[in-house]
Every structure is written in C-alpha cells, then in structure tokens.
Amino acid sequence: MSAAIHRGRCNCGAIRYAVNGDPQAVVACHCLNCQRQSGGAFSVNWLLTADQLELEGQPKLYMDPNSESGTPVERHFCGNCGSPIISKSANLPGMAILKAGTLEEREGFAPQMHCWTDTAFSWDQVPEGIPSTPRNPPPA
C-alpha cells in the first residue's frame, strides 16, 4: 500500500476525511441508486478497506433498502450540505466505498472499471479499453 494520504471533504467542510494509502479499486457505477445519489449519470467510487479511512465530523446515515442483492446499503452523507461521502454494504465486509468527487485531488485515479452499464444513459458511453459489466462486478 502506498504511503500517500489522500484528503477530501463535503461541500460545506463539516465532514472531512483522510485516506491512508491508495484505493483497492476505482469503479464508475451507473446503477440507478448511484445516479440518484450523485445527481449525475454515474458515481466514481474508491473501494477502500474501512481502516484506511479516517473521518472527521458526524455524517448522517440513510439505510438504502433498494439494492440488487436485497441487502441494505449504508449511505453516509453530510447533514448540512447533502454531499454523499461513503457507502457500506454487508456484501463487502470491512470495506468502505468513498465518493471520489469529494477528494481534493483531481487527477491520477481514473475508473478502472464501469459497472451497472445496463442502467447507464444511452448517451453515456464507457471509454474504449475500460472493462465494464452490465451489473455488479464479479467477486475478486
């Protein structure tokens, strides 16, 4: 793991975080829930081990019951500005899914894969040469 520390925050700054080391994976998710949560065509997510993440501030929690697996997803967000910060799922024990749009860094971590492309907008095309899957990525 890299010794790098990556920092980020919500839009208003009430929630701040540090990520110790690089992400395990960077995935662009085109599922309906990520589209709704991000307000965009997809959400770029850093997959981290939970111990890589140090949060400052107290995010609010929404238990999202609408998932493909039927397992609720914890969606942690800023209660002041609404910025999504992380998600957690029982299907990924010990992991945290960080919303990359909240990072201070703007370069260096392009998505390595796109998932849920079967619900992507018709005009939203995965770049050539990037792996994609119509639903959840296969288990590692």
TAFENVEN-V513241 format. One record per residue. RES is the residue in one small letter. D_LAST is the distance of its C-alpha to the last C-alpha in whole Angstrom. Layout:
[[RES;D_LAST] [RES;D_LAST]]
This chain:
[[m;18] [s;20] [a;24] [a;24] [i;25] [h;24] [r;26] [g;27] [r;29] [c;30] [n;33] [c;35] [g;34] [a;34] [i;31] [r;29] [y;26] [a;25] [v;22] [n;22] [g;20] [d;17] [p;14] [q;11] [a;11] [v;13] [v;13] [a;16] [c;17] [h;20] [c;20] [l;23] [n;23] [c;21] [q;24] [r;27] [q;25] [s;26] [g;29] [g;27] [a;25] [f;22] [s;20] [v;19] [n;16] [w;15] [l;12] [l;14] [t;14] [a;17] [d;19] [q;19] [l;21] [e;25] [l;27] [e;30] [g;32] [q;31] [p;29] [k;30] [l;28] [y;27] [m;25] [d;24] [p;24] [n;23] [s;20] [e;18] [s;17] [g;20] [t;19] [p;21] [v;20] [e;21] [r;23] [h;25] [f;27] [c;31] [g;33] [n;36] [c;35] [g;32] [s;29] [p;25] [i;24] [i;21] [s;19] [k;17] [s;16] [a;16] [n;12] [l;11] [p;13] [g;14] [m;13] [a;16] [i;15] [l;18] [k;20] [a;21] [g;24] [t;26] [l;25] [e;28] [e;27] [r;27] [e;25] [g;23] [f;19] [a;19] [p;16] [q;14] [m;13] [h;15] [c;14] [w;17] [t;19] [d;21] [t;22] [a;23] [f;27] [s;28] [w;29] [d;26] [q;24] [v;21] [p;22] [e;22] [g;20] [i;17] [p;14] [s;14] [t;14] [p;16] [r;15] [n;11] [p;8] [p;6] [p;4] [a;0]]
